[in-house]
């Protein structure tokens, strides 16, 4: 297909058309400032003043170069902008206007450059073989555009008009991807597995007590469709986990609702070291006999840390030091901050013991803490997910006493 010489081939082809249609006129392809170059006869000057990239071809392979299932690099699709200028003999405007009329008539009668027009004009461009045809269209230039062009040429204005040639496809030199022919469809040459049953679809997650996120030990309610199958597991993913965690849902389930319980420290003493706080994704995994495993859509699941204040919860005003314990433990690389009232405080120290059953211990210094009648409520933010400082044990939820600090 077309090589980088295709741009020059277009210019030479247009010049050739003008030569054939006009007799006795000099057809040049020079910058306007040097077009006359001391000459004084009839002259047409065709100047390529701009090239633009046609982005319509940016995501497509070269037409005619790839088959179904193959992929190739997109071509460089170039739009050419020309300025056609007419000069009459002895600078006579009437002669120049006759030349301009002849030239415009030629381009009007050749709206598409055919293979016969291009072939043999320049060697080795292969422009005549491209599938996309080259179209010549008038390019209307406003008085302001024309003035700017001639000002940039630093030449005296002469009768001119614009044309656009589109589109020149220059083949990329990058290699394409051509897969091998398919010898069999699947491991047993049986093709795709088709199931008559509808696939499960997740629509939402409900947390106990209408909490904004989940905590270890919570029973979650997953909402969706077609979820009554016995071959379903709940999968949790997190960027810090090498492999996803899967939990079997509770036996009580329906087509639109299933339940899954997060493990607590009572179920697994090491749970705090296995589940990082932060945003997880939740999906269902379906495994049926003699059928490939497939998964549903994913939902975002915030897992909130649980914190306990281990330093005194009543301290005098000024610079104060607070120490808290956190489950799940803080993993390396996680972003942590203590929300103290309306302030975000960075940790002074994070200690995570080697014992996988022990919590992380974090120390914070709050500068210039002011006394007030109401206690400050503490929240620990881990990777954008806050701890939940609420005690739901009574009929009316209250802020938890072990997550408040009083400044005297």
LOROBA-320435 format. One record per residue: residue in one letter; z, x, y of N, C-alpha, C in turn. Coordinates in steps of 0.2 Angstrom, whole numbers, plus 5000, padded with zeros to 4 digits. Layout:
AZXYZXYZXY...
//
This chain:
X500050044994500050005000500050045006X500150015012500150055018500550115019X500250165022500650225023500850225031X501250275033501350285040500750285045X500150305042499550315046499250245047X499550185045499350125046499350105053X499850125057499850105064499250135068X499050195067498450225070497850195067X497850165061497250135058497150065062X497650035064497549965068497249985074X497550035078497250055084496550075084X496350115079495650135078495250075076X495450025072495049965070494949925077X495449915081495349875087494849915091X494849975092494450015096493650005093X493650015086492950005083492649935085X493049885085492849815086492549815093X492949845098492749845105492049885106X491949935102491349985103490749945101X490849905095490249865093490049805097X490549785101490449725105490249735112X490349795114490149815121489649875121X489149875125488649925125488649965132X488750035131488750075137489450075140X489950045137490550055140490950105136X491450145139491850195136492450155134X492650165127493250135124493750185123X494250185126494750235125495450205123X495850255121496550235119497050285122X497050285128497450335132498050295136X498550335138499050305142498650285149X498850235152498550205158498450265164X498950305164499050355169498450405169X498250415162497650465161497050435159X497050365159496450335156495750355159X495750345166495150365169494950435169X495450485170495350555169494750575173X494550555179494050575183493350535181X493350495176492750455175492650395180X492050375180491850325185491450265182X491350265175490950215172491350155170X490950105166491250055163491750075158X492350045158492850075153493350025151X493450015144494049975142494550025139X495150015141495750065138496250015134X496350035128496749995123497350045122X497950025125498550065125499150035121X499350065115499950045111500550065115X500850015118501450025123502150015119X502149975114502749965111502649945103X503149955099503249935092503849905091X503849845088504449815086504549805078X505149795076505249785068505249705067X504849685063504949615061505449605055X506049575057506649575052506549525047X505949485047505849435042505749465035X505549525035505449565029506049615027X506549605030507049655029507449645022X507449585020507749575013507349565008X506649575008506149565003505849635001X505649634995505349684992504549684995X504249744994503549744996503149694992X502849644996502449594992501949624988X501949604981501449624976501649684973X502249714974502449774971502949764966X503249714965503849704960503649634956X503949634950503949574946504549534946X504649484943505249444943505749484939X506349484941506849524938506949604941X506449624945506449684948506649684955X506849744958506949744965506749814967X506449804974506249864977506449864984X506449924987506649934994506149894999X506449865004505949825008505449865012X504949845014504449885018504649885025X504449935029504549935036503949895039X504149835042503749785045503649795052X503149815055503049835062502549785065X502749765071502349725076502149775081X501449775083501149815088501049775094X501149805100501049775106500549825110X500049785112499449825115499349795123X499149845127498949825134498149845134X497749795135497049805136496849805144X496549855146496449865153495649875154X495349845159494649845160494549885167X494049935167493849965173493049955174X492849935180492149925181491849995184X491250005183490850065185490950065193X491150125195491250135202491850095205X492350075200492850035202492649965204X492149935202491849875204492249815200X492549775203492949725199492549675195X491949655198491549615194491349645187X491149705187490949735181491549745176X492149755179492749755175492949685172X492849635176492949565173492449555168X491849575168491349555163491549595157X491849655157492049695151492649655148X493149635153493749605150493549535146X493049505149492849445145492549455139X492149515138491849535132492349555127X492849595129493449615125493849555122X494049515127494449455125494049405120X493349405121492949365116492949395109X492949465109492949495102493649485099X494149485102494849475099494949405097X494649355101494649285100494249275093X493749305092493249295086493549325080X494049375081494349415075495049395075X495349335074496049325074496349355069X496049375063496249405057495849465056X496149525055495749585053495649585046X495049575043494949575036494849645033X494849645027494749715023494149755025X493549715026492949745029493049775036X493449745040493549775047493949845046X494349845042494849905042494649965037X494249945032494149995027493650055030X493850115029493450165031493550195038X493950155042494150175049494450245049X495050245045495450315045495550325037X495650385035495750405028496450395027X496650375020497250375017497750325020X497650275024498150235026498250175022X497750155018497750095013497950035016X497850025023498049965026497649905024X497049925022496549865020496849835014X497249865010497549835003498149795004X498449795010499149755010498949685010X499449645006499349575005499449535011X499849555016499949515022499449535027X499049485029498549495034498749515041X498349555044498449575051498149525056X498549495060498349445065498449465072X497849455076497849475083497949405087X498549415091498649355095498749375102X498549335107498649355114499449355115X499649405119500349415121500349405129X500649345131500649325138501149365141X501049405146501449445150501549415157X502149405159502249375165502149425171X502149405177501949445182502549505183X503149485182503649525182503649575176X503449555170503349605164502749655166X502249625168501649665170501849725175X502249695180502449745186502849805183X503349785179503749835176503349885171X502849855168502449905163502149955168X501749925173501349975177501750025181X502349995183502850045186503050105182X503150085175503350135171502850185169X502150155169501550205168501450245174X501750235180501650275186500850275187X500550215187499850215188499650155192X499050155196498850095200498650035195X498849975197498749915192498049905192X497749885186497049865185497049805181X496549765181496549705177496749715170X497249685167497549695161497749635157X497749635151498049575147498349605140X498849565138499249595132498949565125X499049605120498949575113499449605108X499549565103500049575098499749575091X499849635087499549635080500149635076X500149585071500749575066500449555060X500749585054501249635054500949685050X501149745051500949805048501549825043X501449825036501949835031501849905029X502349955031502350025028502750025022X502550055017502850055011503450105011X504050085008504650135008504450185003X504750245004504750304999505350304994X505750254995506350254991506150214984X506450234979506350214972506650144971X506250104968506450034966506850034959X507049974957507449964951507049924946X506849954941506449914936506849914929X507149854927507549854921507049854915X507349874909506949874903506849804901X506349784897506249724894506749694890X506949634890507449604886507249594879X507649624874507449614867507849564864X508449544866508749484863509249454869X509349394868509749354873510449354870X510949394872511649394870511649434864X512349444861512449494856512149464849X512049394849511849374842511149334844X510849354849510149324851510149254851X510649224854510749154854510649124861X510649164866510549144873511249124876X511149084881511749064885512149014881X512849014882513248964879513348904884X513148854881513148784885513648744882X514148724887514748674885514648604888X514748554884514648484887515248474892X515848504891516448484895516348514902X516648484906516648504913517148564914X516948604918517448664920517948644924X518548674923519148664928518948684935X519248654940519148674947519848664950X520048714954520648714957520648694964X521048654967521048634974521648644978X522248664975522848674979523448694974X523948724978524548744975525148714978X525648684975526248654978526848694976X527248714981527848754980528448704980X528948724976529548684976529948684983X530248624984530548614991530048614997X529448614996528948615001528948685005X529148735001529148805004528448825006X528448875010527848905012527548955007X527848975003527649024998528049014991X527849054986528249054980528749114980X529249104976529749154975529849164967X530049224965530149234958530649184955X530449154949530849104946530649034948X530149024953529948954955529448924950X529448864950529048824946528448794950X527848814949527248804954526948744951X526648704955526148644953525448664955X525048664950524348684952523948624952X523548604957523148544957522448564956X522048514953521348524952521048474948X520548494944520148444940520048474933X520048434928519848454921520248514918X520948504919521448554917521848544911X521648494907522148474902522048514895X521548554895521448594889522048644887X522048654881522648694878522448764878X521748784880521548854880521548884887X522048864891522048894898522648934899X522548994903523049034905523049044913X523549054916523549064923523549134925X523049164929522949234930523149244937X523549294938523749324945523449394946X523149394952522849464954523249484960X523349554961523549584967523249654968X523049674974522749744975523149794972X523749794971524149844969524249844961X524049794958524149794951523449814947X523549864943523049894939522649834935X523049794932522749734928523049674930X522749614930523049554932523549534927X524049484929524549464925524349394923X524449374917524349304914524949274911X525049214913525649174911525349104908X525649084902525449024899525748964903X525448914905525748854909526148814904X526548774908527048734904526648684900X526948654895526648604890526448544894X526848524899526748464902526148474907X525648444905525048454910524548394909X524148384914523648324914522948354917X522448314917521848334920521848354927X522348334931522348354938522948394940X523348414935523948444937524248484931X524448544932524748584927525348624931X525848654927526348684930526448754927X526648804931526748874928527348894932X527748934928528448954931528349034931X528549054937528649124938529249154935X529249214931529849234928530349254933X530949244931531549264936531849324933X532349354936532749414933533149394927X533349324927533649304920533149304915X532549294916532049294910531849364909X531749404914531549474913531849514918X532349554916532749594921532249644925X531649664923531249714926530749674930X530749604931530249574934530149594942X530649624945530549644952530149704953X530049744947529649804947528949784945X528749724942528149704940527749664944X528049634949527649584953527749604961X527249634964527349654971527349594975X527749594981527749534985527049544989X526849484993526249484996525749434994X525149434996524649384994524349404987X524449364982524049364976523549314976X523049314971522549264970522749234963X522649164963522849124957522149094954X522049104948521449064945521649054937X521249014934521348994927520849024923X521149054917520649084912520649034906X519949024904519848984899519549024893X519949014887519649054881519649004875X519048984873518848944868518548984862X518648954856518348994850517648994851X517349054849516649074849516349054855X516649064861516449054867516649114872X516249144876516449194881517049164885X517449214887517949194892517649184899X517949134902517749124909518349104914X518249104920518749094925518549044930X519049014933518948964938518948994945X518848954950518848984957519649004958X519649044963520349074965520649044971X521349044971521649014977522149074979X522349074986522749124988523449094987X523949144985524649134983525049184986X525449164991525949204994526549214990X526749274988527449284984527949314989X528449274991528949294996529449344993X529649394996530249434994530849394995X531349404991532049384991532449434994X532849424999533249475002534049455002X534449505002535149505003535449555008X535849525013536149575017536749605014X536749665014537349705011537749735016X537549745022537949765028538349715031X538849725035539249665038538749625042X538949555042538549505045538749485052X539349525054539549515061539749585064X539349595069539349665072539349665079X539649715083539649705090538949725093X538849705099538149715103538049785104X537349805104537149875105536649885100X536649955098536249975093536549965086X536249925082536549905075536149925070X536449935064536149955058536249905053X535649885050535649835045535349855038X535749845033535449865026535349795022X534749795019534649735015534349765008X534449715003534149734996533549684995X533049704992532449664991532149654984X532049594982531649584976531149534977X530549554975530249614971530349674975X530349724972530449794975529849814979X529949854985529449874989528949924986X528349914985527849964982527650014987X527450074985527150124989526550094993X526450104999525950085003525950015006X526449975004526549915007526849915014X526549865018526849865025527449825026X527949845029528649815029528849815036X529149755038529549745044530049695043X530649705047531149655047531049615054X531049545053531049505058531749485060X531949515066532649505069532549455075X532649395074532549345080531849345081X531649365087530949365088530649435089X530949485086530749555086530549575079X530049625078529849655072530149725072X530549745067530849805067530549845061X530349905062530149945057530749985053X530649995046531250025043531350095044X531950115044532150185045532050215038X532250185033532250215026532150155021X531750175016531650125010531750165004X532250145000532450174994532350124988X531950154983531850114977532050154971X532550134968532850174962532350184956X532450224952532050234946532250184941X532750154941532950094937532550034938X532050014934531649954936531949894937X532649884935532949824936533349824943X533349874946533749874953533249854958X533549824964533149814969532949874974X532549864979532449914984532949904989X533149954992533649954998533349975004X533349935009533049955016533549955021X533450005026533850015031533450005038X533749965043533449955049533949965055X533649995060534050005066533749955072X534149905074533949865079534249885086X533849905090534149935097534249885102X534849895105535049845111535049775108X535449765103535549695100536049655105X535849605108536249565112536649515109X537249505112537649445109537449385111X537549335107537349265108537749215104X537849155106538249105102537949095095X537249085095536949075088536849135084X536949135078536749195074535949215074X535849275073535149295072534949285064X534349255063534149245056533649305054X533749325048533349385046532749365041X532249395042531649385038531349455036X531149465030530849525028530049515027X529649545031528949535030528649595026X528349575021528049625016527249605015X526849645018526149635018525949565020X526249545026526049485029526449425026X526849425021527249375018527949375020X528249325023528949325025529449305019X530049335019530549305015530749235017X531049195013531149125015531949115016X532149115023532849125024533249055024X533049015019533248945019533648935012X534248895013534648875007534448805005X534148795000533948724998534448684993X535048714992535548684987535848624990X535848614996536148544999535648495000X535848435002535348385004534948405010X535248435015534848455021534848535020X534148555020534148635020534448665026X534748725025535148765030534848835029X534948875035534848945035535348975030X535149015026535549055021536049095025X536749095023537249125026537149205025X536849225019536749295018536149325021X535849285026535249305029535349295037X535949295039536049285046536549345048X536449365055536849415058537149385064X537849395065538149365072538249425076X538049425082538149485087538649465092X539249495092539849475096539849525103
//
